[in-house]
Amino acid sequence: MSQDSVESKVNAEHPRFAKPQRVAFVQSAWHRDVVAVCREAFLAEIEARHIARASIDVFEVPGAFEIPLHVQLLAKTRRYTAIVAAGLVIDDEYIAETVIRALMDVQLRTEIPVFSAVVTPQQFRETADVEFLRQHFAVKGTGVAEACANTLLSLERLRGQVAAGIV
């Protein structure tokens, strides 16, 4: 089977959007090489789900703690139908929980879906666990793309039903 026929088969498995989608991807620069694996997996999967790479804007912040403010400002622009946050927090559950809680607050205040690929591995050992983290971030990137696309489809249908007075 040719690459083109494989891609068209994969794309046929996913529903298309009625309206164009635009997504912001906010990533931390700390451990950039590991976080980049998440972004690349996200981009590959989101494209398979009918959102073009050209419709994804990537923003970089110094660390995970800086992600929520950028997400909030991007959500307030109303330019994006969804925002994805990706970062690596080493051995600090408090910061990870704070970041994730802040992302949820932005989502609820703005009604722009926000997805988290902010990961905090316990007892990270830089030399031993980097490959594990890369693999984990690849899975996380694919999963967050799936969640993003499915949520956008669901919200598109729901908003259409609300506008039609069905719900």
C-alpha positions in Angstrom: 0.0 0.0 0.0 1.5 3.4 -0.9 2.0 6.2 1.6 -0.7 8.3 0.0 -3.3 5.5 0.3 -2.3 4.8 3.9 -2.7 8.5 4.7 -6.1 8.8 2.9 -7.3 5.6 4.8 -6.2 7.1 8.1 -7.8 10.5 7.3 -11.0 8.8 6.2 -11.4 7.2 9.7 -11.7 10.6 11.4 -14.7 13.0 10.9 -14.1 16.3 9.3 -14.9 19.6 10.9 -17.7 21.9 9.7 -15.6 25.0 10.5 -11.9 25.7 10.4 -10.0 25.0 13.6 -7.0 26.9 14.9 -4.9 25.5 17.8 -2.2 27.1 20.0 0.5 24.8 21.3 2.3 26.3 24.3 5.4 24.4 25.4 8.1 25.0 28.0 11.7 25.4 26.9 13.0 23.5 30.0 14.0 20.1 28.7 13.1 21.3 25.2 14.4 18.1 23.5 12.0 15.9 25.5 9.0 18.3 25.2 9.6 18.5 21.4 8.8 14.8 21.1 5.3 15.6 22.5 4.8 18.5 20.0 5.9 16.4 17.0 3.6 13.5 18.0 0.8 16.0 18.5 1.3 17.6 15.1 1.4 14.3 13.3 -1.8 13.1 15.0 -3.8 16.3 14.7 -3.0 16.5 11.0 -4.4 13.0 10.6 -7.5 14.4 12.3 -8.0 17.1 9.6 -6.4 20.0 11.3 -3.5 21.3 9.2 -0.1 22.1 10.7 -0.5 25.6 9.2 -3.5 26.0 11.7 -1.2 25.3 14.7 0.7 28.1 16.3 3.5 27.1 18.6 4.6 29.3 21.5 7.5 28.7 23.8 7.8 29.8 27.4 10.8 29.3 29.8 9.2 26.7 32.1 5.9 25.0 33.0 5.1 27.7 35.6 4.9 30.3 32.8 2.4 28.3 30.7 -0.9 29.3 32.3 -0.5 33.1 31.8 0.4 32.6 28.1 -2.6 30.2 27.7 -4.9 32.7 29.4 -3.8 35.6 27.1 -4.1 33.4 24.0 -7.6 32.2 25.1 -8.7 35.9 25.6 -7.8 36.6 21.9 -10.6 34.3 20.8 -8.3 33.4 17.9 -8.0 29.7 18.9 -10.6 27.0 19.1 -8.3 25.1 21.5 -5.0 25.4 23.3 -2.6 22.7 24.3 0.1 23.0 27.0 3.1 20.8 27.2 5.9 20.8 29.7 8.1 18.8 32.0 8.1 19.4 35.8 10.8 17.5 37.6 10.1 16.3 41.2 7.7 19.1 42.1 4.1 18.0 42.3 3.0 21.3 43.8 4.1 23.2 40.6 2.5 20.6 38.3 -0.8 20.7 40.3 -0.7 24.5 40.3 -0.2 24.6 36.5 -2.9 22.1 35.8 -5.4 23.8 38.1 -4.6 27.1 36.4 -5.2 25.6 33.0 -8.5 24.3 34.1 -9.5 27.7 35.4 -8.6 29.3 32.1 -10.7 26.7 30.2 -13.8 27.3 32.4 -13.5 31.1 32.4 -13.0 31.4 28.7 -14.9 28.4 27.3 -11.8 27.7 25.1 -10.8 24.0 25.7 -7.3 23.7 27.2 -5.4 20.4 27.1 -2.6 19.4 29.3 0.5 17.5 28.4 2.3 18.8 31.5 4.1 15.8 33.0 5.8 15.4 36.3 7.8 12.1 36.6 8.7 11.0 40.1 12.4 10.7 40.9 13.6 11.6 37.5 17.2 10.5 36.9 18.5 12.5 33.9 20.8 10.0 32.5 18.7 6.9 33.0 15.1 8.1 32.2 15.5 10.4 29.2 14.5 7.7 26.7 11.5 6.7 28.8 10.4 10.3 29.0 10.7 10.7 25.2 8.6 7.6 24.7 6.1 8.8 27.3 5.9 12.3 25.7 5.3 10.7 22.2 2.3 8.8 23.7 1.1 11.9 25.5 1.3 14.0 22.3 -0.8 11.5 20.3 -3.3 11.3 23.2 -3.6 15.0 23.6 -4.2 15.4 19.9 -6.9 12.8 20.0 -8.6 14.5 23.0 -8.3 17.9 21.3 -9.8 16.8 18.0 -12.6 14.8 19.7 -13.5 17.7 22.0 -13.5 20.2 19.2 -15.9 17.9 17.2 -18.1 17.5 20.2 -18.2 21.2 20.9 -18.9 21.9 17.3 -21.9 19.6 17.3 -23.1 20.9 20.7 -22.8 24.6 19.7 -24.7 23.8 16.5 -27.5 22.1 18.5 -27.7 25.1 20.9 -27.9 27.5 18.0 -30.7 25.5 16.4 -32.6 25.4 19.7 -32.3 21.6 20.0 -30.5 21.7 23.3 
